[in-house]
């Protein structure tokens, strides 16, 4: 587990609406100007000073931070495991959890935690910002405050949100359905294949029919993942030598095949033969679409029908982020190839249809 700072408690109320644990990993949101005018990571007490309205939510906050805040482009498996372990360790002490995270890999982290946290029945909300909280036009305060409100919301005494989500720019998305699609605008995330879970305006409007219902389950922590995988994105002109190096790499156990459209691949025999050799050697190959929307439909066209016959698995409408983390999860959790394949082709956390 990565080194973490001691928990800070901001107990502002004797009878709070909720108790929320914030896991501060770093990212653009938590930056402020130093004495030289340069942006540097800041502590949560400084973030709270920049967002004083958070104190009006009638929530008691506790914060645990990575010893060294990270740029999200540096996120690794160990960071996911640390976040999941913190949630598991403090699960009974809090009503919900908010993770402040950089945007670049937020969808990967949200997907990973959705698989690691089995039986989750409390909200785990990821948020961040496109501009630092110190910036006059920052989106940080709105994202932070509304995420806290969502993490604390209940209906009939039970949490409304019982899964891992991303809140950004007034929309709440299922974490393992999300993808970062914009680097400059505030609407940085989309969920093409699953509806928005909530919209924040004057009020927070929950889309009740799309929410995972509350279930009285015990949280189970499953942090074992195997990152020995690779993504193979198809493009016109891809040659046999490149594919062979990937398929026959001895340390690679799984391949995410990012195909065209509804799962289409080149019809050349060398390509199919190489994929088959990978499957025959024990590698998992999961076919997902390069498109943000839609799904893989093996057999819709001739070129994709051959994939079923050689043992390539259909990833249906998985995002790249969900497919990547789910394959790591399947390889880490199961030793049986049959169990690994069942995991990959079955929706276990609402990540696929």
Buried (B, 14 or more C-beta within 10 A) or exposed (E): EBEBBEBBEBEBBEEBBBBBBBBBBBBBBBBBEEEEEEEBBBBBEBBBEBBEEBBEBEBBBBBBBBEEBBBBEEBEBEBBBBBBBBBBEBBEEBBBBBBBBBBBBBBBBBBBBBBBBBEBBBBBBBBBBBBBBBBEEBBBBBBBBBBBBBBBBBEEEEBBBBBBBBBBBBBBBBBBBBBBBEEEEBEBBBBBBBEBBBEBEEEBEBEEEEBBEBEEEEBEBBBBBBBBBBBBEBEEEBEEEEBBEBBEBEEBBBBBBBBBBBBBBBEEEEBBBBBBBBBEEEBBBBBBBEBEEBBBBBBBBEBBBBBBEBBBBBBBBBBBBBBBBBBBBBBBBBEEEEEBBEBBBEEBBBBBE
